[in-house]
Amino acid sequence: MMIFDTVKGTVSTAVDTISSVAQSIVEKNRTNAKLNRLRLVMKSESELMNRAYIALGKQLYESQKNGKAVSAENQEKLFEVIEKSKAKIARARECYRKIVDSQNDIFYGNPDDEQEYSSSEVVDITVACSNESEYKSSPFESIETQVKTAVDEIKDEVEETAEKVEEKAEEIKEEITSADEETETDCESPEGELF
């Protein structure tokens, strides 16, 4: 009976160990998923903010170049996009740092007292990665037409260049063919036999 009790104790210890390892792996995966979502939020908001900066710069450049005034409402939309993106990036960084710090505290064995937050204060930043859908019209629409016309112009130039290249290739093929024919006639003897 003593052997059965020993085996039973060993098996239950092994099951507990496996269970705790599995739980720690699941928790680590959850934490990594949260960190990845926060990185995605920071990256997408940063890209959105950069696009807004570029659009704003293009508007200012075009207004200076053409001597026209920049529309205030387009600028306001772009300013709003930039400010909201900055705020979301700041919140995401704060959440990211808290998660990383809590991992370090658990790893090094010195957990801090966590602050209590009410559910109204907690906002899940990972739900919405971008604030582009909050606007009736995109601040980038005015630039979209300019880009399309530039693309069409470049496309036409490329087509013209391709046609010229094809014509030149045909000319070269004809020259090669005629040169081959001349070479064949030069190599023959007067009787029609090769040397």
Long-range contacts (C-beta under 8 A, 24 or more apart in sequence): 31-99, 31-103, 34-99, 34-126, 35-96, 35-99, 35-100, 37-126, 38-92, 38-95, 38-96, 38-99, 38-125, 38-126, 39-96, 40-126, 40-129, 41-88, 41-89, 41-92, 41-125, 41-126, 41-129, 42-89, 42-92, 42-93, 42-96, 44-129, 44-130, 45-85, 45-88, 45-89, 45-92, 45-129, 45-130, 46-85, 46-89, 48-81, 48-85, 48-130, 48-131, 48-132, 49-81, 49-82, 49-85, 49-86, 49-89, 51-140, 52-78, 52-81, 52-82, 52-85, 52-139, 53-82, 55-139, 55-140, 55-142, 55-143, 56-82, 58-143, 58-146, 59-142, 59-143, 74-139, 74-142, 77-135, 77-137, 77-139, 78-139, 81-131, 81-132, 81-135, 81-139, 84-131, 84-134, 85-131, 88-125, 88-131, 91-123, 91-125, 92-125, 95-125
